[in-house]
Amino acid sequence: MNITRRQLLRHAGTLLPAALLPAFGGGCSSPAALTIAYHPWPGYAPLKLADSLGWWDDGRLRSLPTGSASASRHALASGHAQAAALTLDEVLMALADGLPLRVIGLFNLSHGADVVLARPGYTDRPRWAGARLGREAAAHGELMLASWLEFVGMKGDDFQLLHLSFDQHERAWQAGEVDLLVTFEPVASRLQAAGAVRLFDSSQLPEERPIADVLAVLQPHIGPQRPALRRLLGDVLAAQRHLLGLPQDSSYRLAPWLDAPRPQVMQLFSGLRLTGWADNRHWLLGEPAPLQRAARELAAFLQRAGLRAPERVPDALIVADFLPTEEPLG
């Protein structure tokens, strides 16, 4: 694959230090690869683009596509991945389960891309009692459910709650197994095109309770993988600029992964606020960083809602060490 001079210059500062890292296995001259788990979601498109564009062909960074956030967390817990794309609330629940995660980057903030959908006939409160409500019984699926229940003044006991991993959402809807569904893009748009009605979305969440997509890393790997993590975050920001600057090429690369027609790919980002270099510095820097404060507020809400959350959010949850000190060239 041809590489541009700009790409060569962008990687020149990271490839050499990474090559000098000792391997984890011992006796091998090349460093262990850093593996990043992520599932199909428009917010994680920079990871898919970086891989698709050949930036990771040298094997120093490896992608591990999964079918859901739960599968990505399992990859972290099982040692198959050292980093993952997760929502902030998923990070908090993972911390409660004993995974020592740290957040090094922010992909985006959800402003309508996460939704609660209803079948026609189930759009009014009188029909909700006893209705079959599907959601992923982990992290932001539970957060969206708890937020909607708070919004409408109901409780989980009022419904038949069904656990569905994200890769089961569309099949369950088409099979008529659920009446209401907590889901997100790209499934949300496809189901709405087929007649589903939007009841609630992430644009209605309080500011102190954001659904933020973040880049999380297992804390023991931060020291040994510093060059790889710096390169990873640089690639994420560069791929985001590729997405915005070359939407046709990006749509071509992302359509199969998102299972969406090429002309509709960019529409899937309408409910997201993509966060570039300046936004990352705003959210990750400070004492405490705004994202650190948001994590504390979110953990308190999860606890009030009876969901898993750490009793205390680590003071060093947010690590800004890998952000470029200067704004990358466009």
C-alpha positions as CSV (number, residue, x, y, z in Angstrom):
1,M,0.0,0.0,0.0
2,N,1.3,3.5,-0.8
3,I,2.0,5.7,2.2
4,T,2.0,9.5,2.0
5,R,4.8,11.6,3.3
6,R,2.5,13.0,6.0
7,Q,1.7,9.5,7.2
8,L,5.4,8.6,7.2
9,L,6.3,11.7,9.3
10,R,3.3,11.1,11.6
11,H,4.6,7.6,12.4
12,A,8.3,8.3,12.4
13,G,8.3,9.4,16.0
14,T,6.5,6.3,17.3
15,L,7.8,3.4,15.3
16,L,11.5,3.5,16.5
17,P,10.8,3.8,20.2
18,A,8.2,0.9,20.0
19,A,10.8,-1.3,18.3
20,L,13.2,-0.8,21.3
21,L,10.7,-2.0,23.9
22,P,11.5,-5.4,25.5
23,A,9.1,-8.2,24.6
24,F,6.9,-9.6,27.4
25,G,7.8,-13.1,26.6
26,G,11.5,-12.7,27.0
27,G,14.2,-13.7,24.5
28,C,12.5,-12.1,21.5
29,S,13.7,-8.9,19.9
30,S,10.3,-7.5,18.9
31,P,7.8,-6.1,21.4
32,A,4.5,-7.7,22.2
33,A,1.7,-6.2,20.2
34,L,-0.9,-4.0,21.8
35,T,-4.3,-5.5,21.0
36,I,-7.4,-3.2,20.9
37,A,-10.9,-4.7,21.2
38,Y,-13.9,-2.9,19.7
39,H,-17.4,-3.7,18.4
40,P,-19.4,-2.2,15.5
41,W,-20.4,1.3,16.6
42,P,-20.0,4.5,14.6
43,G,-18.1,6.1,17.5
44,Y,-15.4,3.5,17.2
45,A,-14.9,4.1,13.5
46,P,-11.5,5.6,13.9
47,L,-10.1,2.3,15.1
48,K,-11.6,0.4,12.1
49,L,-10.3,3.1,9.7
50,A,-6.8,3.0,11.1
51,D,-6.7,-0.7,10.6
52,S,-8.3,-0.6,7.2
53,L,-5.9,2.1,6.0
54,G,-3.0,-0.2,6.7
55,W,-1.5,1.9,9.5
56,W,-1.2,-1.2,11.7
57,D,0.2,-3.5,9.1
58,D,3.6,-3.7,10.9
59,G,1.8,-5.7,13.7
60,R,2.7,-3.3,16.6
61,L,-1.0,-2.6,17.0
62,R,-3.6,-5.2,16.4
63,S,-7.4,-4.9,16.2
64,L,-9.7,-7.4,17.8
65,P,-13.2,-7.0,16.4
66,T,-15.9,-8.2,18.7
67,G,-19.7,-8.4,18.6
68,S,-20.6,-6.3,21.7
69,A,-19.2,-4.3,24.5
70,S,-19.6,-7.3,26.8
71,A,-17.4,-9.3,24.4
72,S,-14.7,-6.5,24.5
73,R,-14.7,-6.5,28.2
74,H,-14.4,-10.3,28.2
75,A,-11.4,-9.9,25.9
76,L,-9.8,-7.6,28.5
77,A,-10.5,-9.9,31.4
78,S,-9.2,-13.0,29.5
79,G,-6.0,-11.3,28.4
80,H,-6.8,-11.4,24.7
81,A,-6.7,-7.6,24.6
82,Q,-4.9,-4.9,26.6
83,A,-7.1,-2.0,25.4
84,A,-10.7,-1.6,24.4
85,A,-13.2,1.0,23.1
86,L,-15.9,1.2,25.8
87,T,-18.4,3.8,27.2
88,L,-17.4,5.5,30.4
89,D,-20.1,3.7,32.4
90,E,-18.8,0.3,31.0
91,V,-15.4,1.3,32.4
92,L,-16.9,2.0,35.8
93,M,-18.7,-1.4,35.8
94,A,-15.5,-3.1,34.8
95,L,-13.7,-1.4,37.6
96,A,-16.3,-2.7,40.0
97,D,-15.6,-6.2,38.6
98,G,-11.9,-5.9,39.4
99,L,-10.5,-4.8,36.0
100,P,-7.9,-2.1,36.6
101,L,-8.8,0.1,33.7
102,R,-7.5,3.6,32.9
103,V,-8.9,6.1,30.3
104,I,-6.4,7.6,27.9
105,G,-8.7,9.1,25.2
106,L,-12.2,10.2,24.3
107,F,-13.8,9.2,21.0
108,N,-17.1,11.1,21.2
109,L,-20.1,12.1,23.3
110,S,-23.5,10.5,22.4
111,H,-26.2,13.1,21.6
112,G,-29.0,10.9,20.3
113,A,-27.2,7.8,19.0
114,D,-28.4,5.6,22.0
115,V,-32.1,5.1,22.0
116,V,-35.1,3.4,23.6
117,L,-37.4,2.1,20.8
118,A,-41.0,0.8,20.8
119,R,-43.1,-1.2,18.4
120,P,-46.2,0.6,17.1
121,G,-48.8,0.0,19.7
122,Y,-46.3,0.2,22.6
123,T,-45.6,3.9,22.4
124,D,-47.9,4.9,25.3
125,R,-47.4,4.3,29.0
126,P,-50.6,2.2,29.5
127,R,-49.1,-0.5,27.2
128,W,-45.7,-0.7,29.0
129,A,-46.7,-2.7,32.1
130,G,-45.6,-6.2,31.5
131,A,-44.1,-5.4,28.1
132,R,-41.0,-7.3,27.0
133,L,-38.1,-4.9,27.1
134,G,-34.7,-6.0,25.7
135,R,-31.4,-4.5,26.5
136,E,-27.8,-5.5,27.0
137,A,-27.6,-6.3,30.7
138,A,-24.3,-4.5,31.0
139,A,-23.0,-1.0,31.3
140,H,-24.6,1.6,29.1
141,G,-27.6,-0.6,28.2
142,E,-28.4,-0.5,31.9
143,L,-27.6,3.2,32.1
144,M,-29.9,4.0,29.3
145,L,-32.6,1.8,30.8
146,A,-32.2,3.4,34.2
147,S,-32.3,6.9,32.8
148,W,-35.4,6.2,30.7
149,L,-37.2,4.7,33.7
150,E,-36.3,7.7,35.8
151,F,-37.6,9.9,33.0
152,V,-41.0,8.2,32.7
153,G,-41.3,7.4,36.4
154,M,-41.4,3.6,36.2
155,K,-39.3,0.7,37.6
156,G,-37.7,-2.3,36.0
157,D,-40.1,-4.5,37.8
158,D,-42.9,-3.1,35.6
159,F,-41.5,-4.9,32.6
160,Q,-40.3,-8.3,31.5
161,L,-36.6,-7.5,31.2
162,L,-34.6,-9.5,28.6
163,H,-30.9,-9.6,28.3
164,L,-29.8,-9.3,24.6
165,S,-26.2,-8.7,23.6
166,F,-25.9,-6.1,20.9
167,D,-25.4,-8.6,18.1
168,Q,-28.8,-10.1,19.0
169,H,-30.8,-6.8,19.0
170,E,-31.9,-6.8,15.4
171,R,-32.7,-10.5,15.2
172,A,-34.8,-10.3,18.4
173,W,-36.7,-7.4,17.1
174,Q,-37.4,-9.0,13.7
175,A,-38.5,-12.2,15.4
176,G,-41.0,-10.3,17.5
177,E,-39.4,-11.3,20.8
178,V,-39.4,-7.8,22.3
179,D,-41.8,-4.9,22.5
180,L,-39.3,-2.3,23.6
181,L,-35.6,-2.2,23.0
182,V,-32.6,-0.2,24.3
183,T,-30.1,-0.1,21.5
184,F,-27.9,2.2,19.5
185,E,-26.6,2.9,16.0
186,P,-26.5,1.4,13.4
187,V,-29.3,-0.9,14.5
188,A,-31.4,2.0,15.7
189,S,-31.7,3.6,12.3
190,R,-32.5,0.3,10.6
191,L,-35.2,-0.5,13.1
192,Q,-36.7,3.0,12.8
193,A,-36.7,2.7,9.0
194,A,-38.7,-0.6,9.6
195,G,-41.3,1.2,11.8
196,A,-39.8,1.3,15.3
197,V,-40.7,4.5,17.3
198,R,-38.1,6.4,19.2
199,L,-39.2,7.0,22.8
200,F,-36.0,8.4,24.4
201,D,-32.4,9.0,23.4
202,S,-29.1,10.1,24.8
203,S,-29.7,13.8,23.9
204,Q,-32.1,13.8,26.8
205,L,-29.6,12.7,29.4
206,P,-28.4,15.2,32.1
207,E,-25.0,16.9,31.3
208,E,-23.5,15.4,34.3
209,R,-24.4,11.9,33.1
210,P,-22.9,11.6,29.6
211,I,-22.6,8.5,27.5
212,A,-19.0,9.0,26.5
213,D,-17.1,6.6,24.3
214,V,-13.5,6.3,25.6
215,L,-10.3,4.4,24.9
216,A,-9.5,2.3,28.0
217,V,-6.3,0.4,28.8
218,L,-5.5,-2.1,31.5
219,Q,-3.3,-0.2,34.0
220,P,-0.4,-2.8,34.1
221,H,0.2,-2.3,30.4
222,I,0.4,1.5,30.5
223,G,4.1,1.6,31.5
224,P,5.4,-1.2,29.1
225,Q,3.3,0.0,26.2
226,R,3.8,3.8,26.4
227,P,5.1,4.2,22.8
228,A,2.3,2.0,21.4
229,L,-0.3,3.9,23.3
230,R,1.0,7.2,22.2
231,R,0.9,5.9,18.6
232,L,-2.6,4.4,19.1
233,L,-4.0,7.7,20.3
234,G,-2.3,9.6,17.5
235,D,-3.8,7.1,15.0
236,V,-7.3,7.6,16.4
237,L,-7.1,11.3,16.0
238,A,-5.7,11.0,12.5
239,A,-8.4,8.5,11.5
240,Q,-11.0,10.9,12.8
241,R,-9.7,13.6,10.6
242,H,-9.7,11.1,7.7
243,L,-13.4,10.3,8.5
244,L,-14.3,14.0,8.4
245,G,-12.1,15.0,5.5
246,L,-12.7,12.0,3.2
247,P,-16.3,10.9,3.9
248,Q,-16.7,8.9,0.7
249,D,-13.6,6.8,1.2
250,S,-14.5,6.4,4.9
251,S,-18.0,5.3,4.0
252,Y,-16.6,2.7,1.5
253,R,-14.4,1.2,4.3
254,L,-17.0,1.4,7.1
255,A,-20.1,0.2,5.3
256,P,-19.5,-3.6,5.6
257,W,-18.4,-3.3,9.3
258,L,-21.5,-1.2,10.2
259,D,-23.7,-3.3,8.0
260,A,-25.1,-0.1,6.4
261,P,-25.5,1.1,2.8
262,R,-22.6,3.3,1.8
263,P,-24.8,6.4,1.2
264,Q,-26.2,6.1,4.8
265,V,-22.9,5.6,6.7
266,M,-22.2,9.2,7.5
267,Q,-25.8,9.7,8.7
268,L,-25.1,7.3,11.5
269,F,-22.8,9.9,13.0
270,S,-25.6,12.5,13.4
271,G,-26.2,11.5,17.0
272,L,-22.6,11.8,18.0
273,R,-20.4,14.7,18.8
274,L,-16.9,13.6,17.7
275,T,-14.2,14.8,20.0
276,G,-10.9,15.8,18.4
277,W,-7.6,16.9,19.9
278,A,-8.9,20.1,21.5
279,D,-11.9,18.3,23.0
280,N,-9.7,15.6,24.4
281,R,-7.4,18.1,26.1
282,H,-10.5,19.8,27.6
283,W,-11.9,16.6,28.9
284,L,-8.7,14.8,30.0
285,L,-6.6,17.7,31.5
286,G,-7.2,19.4,34.8
287,E,-7.2,18.7,38.5
288,P,-9.5,17.0,38.5
289,A,-10.2,16.6,34.7
290,P,-13.8,17.1,33.6
291,L,-14.0,13.5,32.6
292,Q,-12.8,12.5,36.1
293,R,-15.7,14.6,37.6
294,A,-18.1,13.1,35.1
295,A,-17.0,9.6,36.1
296,R,-17.6,10.3,39.8
297,E,-21.1,11.7,39.0
298,L,-21.9,8.7,36.8
299,A,-20.7,6.2,39.5
300,A,-23.0,7.9,42.0
301,F,-25.9,7.5,39.7
302,L,-25.2,3.9,38.9
303,Q,-25.0,3.1,42.7
304,R,-28.4,4.9,43.3
305,A,-29.9,2.9,40.4
306,G,-28.7,-0.3,42.0
307,L,-26.1,-1.0,39.2
308,R,-22.5,-2.1,39.6
309,A,-20.1,0.8,40.2
310,P,-16.8,1.1,42.1
311,E,-17.3,2.4,45.7
312,R,-14.6,4.9,44.9
313,V,-13.5,6.1,41.4
314,P,-9.7,5.9,41.2
315,D,-8.1,9.4,41.4
316,A,-5.9,8.5,38.4
317,L,-8.7,7.0,36.3
318,I,-8.0,9.6,33.5
319,V,-4.5,9.5,32.0
320,A,-3.7,12.4,29.6
321,D,0.0,11.4,29.1
322,F,-0.6,10.1,25.6
323,L,-2.3,13.1,24.1
324,P,-0.2,15.1,21.5
325,T,1.1,18.3,23.1
326,E,0.4,20.2,19.9
327,E,-2.6,20.0,17.6
328,P,-1.9,17.5,14.8
329,L,-1.7,18.7,11.2
330,G,-5.0,18.3,9.3
